Each structure stands twice: as structure tokens, then as C-alpha cells.
Amino acid sequence: MLQPRIWQRSTSLRCHCPLSRNLFQRLYATVIEPPPPDPVESGLPATSVILPPPVRDERGTFALRTYKPRTPGVRHLRRPINDHLWKGRPFLPLTWAKKGQGKGGRNNTGRVTVRHRGGGHKRRIRTVDFARTTPGKHVVERIEHDPGRSAHIALLSHEGTDRKSYIVAAEGMRAGDAVESYRAGIPQDLMDSMGGAVDPGVLAARTAWRGNCLPLHMVPIGTLVFNVGSSKERGAVFCRSAGTFATVVAKDDGPDGAVGRYVTVRLRSGEVRKVSRDACATVGVASNADHQHRQLGKAGRSRWLNIRPTVRGVAMNAADHPHGGGRGKSKGNVHPVSPWGVPTKSGYKTRKRKHPNRWVVQPRARNQGRRRNKQ
């Protein structure tokens, strides 16, 4: 049986004296915090029943789980520590089986459109709510692993109707947290607590909490958000993978001091673009930020993930690839091309220069395959 270990951990003094063994407290990856006090029993007003989620600073120490190398496949295995994830099956009414030729990278006509796909373990597609238009308080029942994405997902339960839904979990979100969506408007009890008029400072303090979904005109400038939408009708389209986020940098000025039609956000790629003021955004950072540091340890785990091997063109025969054939490592003094002769490493220039994307304020740095200059 595999024996997990913590790869990076702080060194501590150890004593072999039997009297001092109880002095060292065993540390776990997940800290169990006491539940917050009940606001109804504590005498708080009814408008403050929904408390902000507790602050969990888990980014202070970076640690991966390693294993004792009893086999070659686990010697280089590195996994993020996610002991808080649900160990059972998903909520089946919100899933459907992934079957057919889509697993092999093929389209509806059966032709391969994405290479290096095939095999892999059977999986079920989770139906994730990216729009989050249902108002009201939702309670997080559990945090789950989704085989179809790098970030974790959270199973929500509506407090009034007990309706279940999946959302992309925020970093630090745990079971028992309460989240809410304000896309339908500001609740009446919140308006009454502000005196019937919108106070931007009070509104931000009461709504801009981790996991809450807000229209972008309600998000304060400088806030980190993920699951960002582009328009009012659509759901989230930006910053949906693990550890990604966007920053709200500016808001257009409207009449009478209101927010204009667009809000400017900066994406992780460095691109600055305008989105609709009514587009959705979730406060926080997408969960599983240590996903990029994992190591699979062996080729078989890539096959379990539906990833097939990638073979270089110079290692093929001349009949299989334009770079194949010849003696030694030579591609025939030709420019890099795909197996079908299309120029690769930047490919054809297809972007229009006269009519660029009008939503992009500042494009991201495109190095065209070249190494970036160190600053």
C-alpha cells in the first residue's frame, strides 16, 4: 500500500524521550475550524444572518504529497493535498455519461479533429451552472473533484427550494459556507439596511464575499474575480480553470455618477478587455491553484486521462510526415509544418490588422514561439 508523505514540510526538533512524545501535536493538511456562532441565538439583527465566509489562508506554505518509491511509477509522483474533497460518487441527476466518438477526438462525422486523444477511464460529465441566475442563499454541501476540468466544483443546495446545482469552487471554499447570487438585483432586506438607497461602500462590504456571484458593476475596483462573463445573456467564459483570476481595473463613467456600459478587466494572460457591466463574475480565485505543480510520475497516468502519446515528425518515416525520413536527425531543410503541410509554430497569419477585436483594450504579449526577453 502506498504511504503518503508531505514533500515540503518544516523541520522540527524531535526527542526520543517517552515523556515528551505527547508534547508534539500531529499536524494535518486540513485544519478543522469550529463552526461560526448562530447569529439568531447571538442576538444579531435579522439582516446580518448571512455571515461572510471564514478567512482560510492556505497559500502560506506550498506542499505536495509524495509517496515512498516502492514502485518506479510512484517515485516521481507529486499530488496537491486536497483532503477536503468528497470521497463518494457525484450527484447523479446533474451528470451524464460521456460516451461515443467524442472521447477519441472526433467530430460528428467521425473525423479526427483533435489528435492525441483516446482511451482513458470512463467518466461522467458534470452539469456546471456558469450563469448563476437563481437568487437566494445557497449552502455548500461538499467540494468535489471534476474529471472534466482542472478546478474543483462545489455542490450547492438552495436554502428555500433545496434544489441542487454545481458551480466552480473558489479557493478556500469549504462545506457549510453560504454563497449567494446578486445577478437578479439587490435584495429588498439589503436595500432596507442601507436606508433605501444604494451605498457603494456598504454594498461592497455586504456582497463582495468569496464565492458570491455579482454583476461586474457591483464589484469594487481591484477585486480578484473568476468565472467572468462577456455579456448579460451569457454565462462565464473567462478564468474558469484552476488557479485563474481576473482583476477589475476600471469602470466606464455613466450619467449621474453611475457605472457606464462597460467594465475593464485584466486577464491572467495580460490581456485587458472590456466586458458588459451586467456580465457575471464570482469573487475570489478558482480553486485547486496547485494543479500546475503536479507530476503524473508515469506514462500510464496520461493514458488514464485520455491523453495518447505525441510522436515527433522527425522520428517518423517520410511517408508519414513531411519531416520524416533521412539519415540522422534531419527534417530535410524545410520549414516546420504539420503532418498535412500547414505551416506550424505560428502557422498562417489569420488575424485582421484593419479590424481588430474592439473589445480588447490591450492585447496580450504574443511571442510567436520565441522566448520572452528577461526583464
FENKA-V614812 format. One record per residue. N is the residue number from 1. RES is the residue in three letters. BURIAL is # if it has 9 or more other C-alpha atoms within 8 Angstrom, else .. Layout:
# FENKA-V614812
N;RES;BURIAL
N;RES;BURIAL
This chain:
# FENKA-V614812
1;MET;.
2;LEU;.
3;GLN;.
4;PRO;.
5;ARG;.
6;ILE;#
7;TRP;.
8;GLN;.
9;ARG;.
10;SER;.
11;THR;.
12;SER;.
13;LEU;.
14;ARG;.
15;CYS;.
16;HIS;.
17;CYS;.
18;PRO;.
19;LEU;.
20;SER;#
21;ARG;#
22;ASN;.
23;LEU;.
24;PHE;.
25;GLN;.
26;ARG;.
27;LEU;.
28;TYR;.
29;ALA;.
30;THR;.
31;VAL;.
32;ILE;.
33;GLU;.
34;PRO;.
35;PRO;.
36;PRO;.
37;PRO;.
38;ASP;.
39;PRO;#
40;VAL;#
41;GLU;.
42;SER;.
43;GLY;.
44;LEU;#
45;PRO;.
46;ALA;.
47;THR;.
48;SER;.
49;VAL;#
50;ILE;.
51;LEU;.
52;PRO;.
53;PRO;.
54;PRO;.
55;VAL;.
56;ARG;.
57;ASP;.
58;GLU;.
59;ARG;.
60;GLY;.
61;THR;.
62;PHE;.
63;ALA;#
64;LEU;#
65;ARG;#
66;THR;#
67;TYR;#
68;LYS;#
69;PRO;.
70;ARG;.
71;THR;.
72;PRO;.
73;GLY;#
74;VAL;#
75;ARG;#
76;HIS;#
77;LEU;#
78;ARG;#
79;ARG;#
80;PRO;#
81;ILE;.
82;ASN;.
83;ASP;.
84;HIS;.
85;LEU;#
86;TRP;.
87;LYS;.
88;GLY;.
89;ARG;.
90;PRO;.
91;PHE;.
92;LEU;.
93;PRO;.
94;LEU;#
95;THR;#
96;TRP;#
97;ALA;.
98;LYS;#
99;LYS;.
100;GLY;.
101;GLN;#
102;GLY;#
103;LYS;#
104;GLY;#
105;GLY;#
106;ARG;#
107;ASN;#
108;ASN;.
109;THR;.
110;GLY;.
111;ARG;.
112;VAL;#
113;THR;.
114;VAL;.
115;ARG;.
116;HIS;#
117;ARG;#
118;GLY;#
119;GLY;#
120;GLY;#
121;HIS;.
122;LYS;.
123;ARG;.
124;ARG;#
125;ILE;#
126;ARG;#
127;THR;.
128;VAL;.
129;ASP;.
130;PHE;#
131;ALA;.
132;ARG;#
133;THR;.
134;THR;.
135;PRO;#
136;GLY;#
137;LYS;#
138;HIS;#
139;VAL;#
140;VAL;#
141;GLU;#
142;ARG;#
143;ILE;#
144;GLU;#
145;HIS;#
146;ASP;#
147;PRO;.
148;GLY;.
149;ARG;.
150;SER;#
151;ALA;#
152;HIS;#
153;ILE;#
154;ALA;#
155;LEU;#
156;LEU;#
157;SER;#
158;HIS;#
159;GLU;#
160;GLY;.
161;THR;.
162;ASP;.
163;ARG;.
164;LYS;.
165;SER;#
166;TYR;#
167;ILE;#
168;VAL;#
169;ALA;#
170;ALA;#
171;GLU;#
172;GLY;#
173;MET;#
174;ARG;#
175;ALA;#
176;GLY;.
177;ASP;#
178;ALA;#
179;VAL;#
180;GLU;#
181;SER;#
182;TYR;#
183;ARG;#
184;ALA;.
185;GLY;.
186;ILE;.
187;PRO;.
188;GLN;.
189;ASP;.
190;LEU;#
191;MET;#
192;ASP;.
193;SER;.
194;MET;#
195;GLY;.
196;GLY;.
197;ALA;.
198;VAL;.
199;ASP;.
200;PRO;.
201;GLY;.
202;VAL;.
203;LEU;#
204;ALA;#
205;ALA;.
206;ARG;.
207;THR;.
208;ALA;#
209;TRP;#
210;ARG;#
211;GLY;#
212;ASN;#
213;CYS;#
214;LEU;#
215;PRO;#
216;LEU;#
217;HIS;#
218;MET;.
219;VAL;#
220;PRO;#
221;ILE;#
222;GLY;.
223;THR;#
224;LEU;#
225;VAL;#
226;PHE;#
227;ASN;#
228;VAL;#
229;GLY;#
230;SER;#
231;SER;#
232;LYS;#
233;GLU;.
234;ARG;#
235;GLY;#
236;ALA;#
237;VAL;#
238;PHE;#
239;CYS;#
240;ARG;#
241;SER;#
242;ALA;#
243;GLY;#
244;THR;#
245;PHE;#
246;ALA;#
247;THR;#
248;VAL;#
249;VAL;#
250;ALA;.
251;LYS;#
252;ASP;#
253;ASP;.
254;GLY;#
255;PRO;.
256;ASP;.
257;GLY;.
258;ALA;.
259;VAL;#
260;GLY;#
261;ARG;.
262;TYR;#
263;VAL;#
264;THR;#
265;VAL;#
266;ARG;#
267;LEU;#
268;ARG;#
269;SER;.
270;GLY;#
271;GLU;#
272;VAL;#
273;ARG;#
274;LYS;#
275;VAL;#
276;SER;#
277;ARG;#
278;ASP;#
279;ALA;#
280;CYS;#
281;ALA;#
282;THR;#
283;VAL;#
284;GLY;#
285;VAL;#
286;ALA;#
287;SER;#
288;ASN;#
289;ALA;#
290;ASP;#
291;HIS;#
292;GLN;.
293;HIS;.
294;ARG;#
295;GLN;.
296;LEU;#
297;GLY;#
298;LYS;#
299;ALA;.
300;GLY;.
301;ARG;#
302;SER;#
303;ARG;#
304;TRP;#
305;LEU;.
306;ASN;#
307;ILE;#
308;ARG;#
309;PRO;.
310;THR;.
311;VAL;.
312;ARG;.
313;GLY;#
314;VAL;#
315;ALA;#
316;MET;#
317;ASN;#
318;ALA;#
319;ALA;.
320;ASP;.
321;HIS;#
322;PRO;#
323;HIS;#
324;GLY;#
325;GLY;#
326;GLY;#
327;ARG;.
328;GLY;.
329;LYS;.
330;SER;#
331;LYS;#
332;GLY;.
333;ASN;.
334;VAL;.
335;HIS;.
336;PRO;.
337;VAL;#
338;SER;#
339;PRO;#
340;TRP;.
341;GLY;.
342;VAL;#
343;PRO;#
344;THR;#
345;LYS;.
346;SER;.
347;GLY;.
348;TYR;.
349;LYS;.
350;THR;.
351;ARG;.
352;LYS;.
353;ARG;.
354;LYS;.
355;HIS;.
356;PRO;.
357;ASN;.
358;ARG;.
359;TRP;.
360;VAL;#
361;VAL;#
362;GLN;.
363;PRO;.
364;ARG;.
365;ALA;.
366;ARG;.
367;ASN;.
368;GLN;.
369;GLY;.
370;ARG;.
371;ARG;.
372;ARG;.
373;ASN;.
374;LYS;.
375;GLN;.
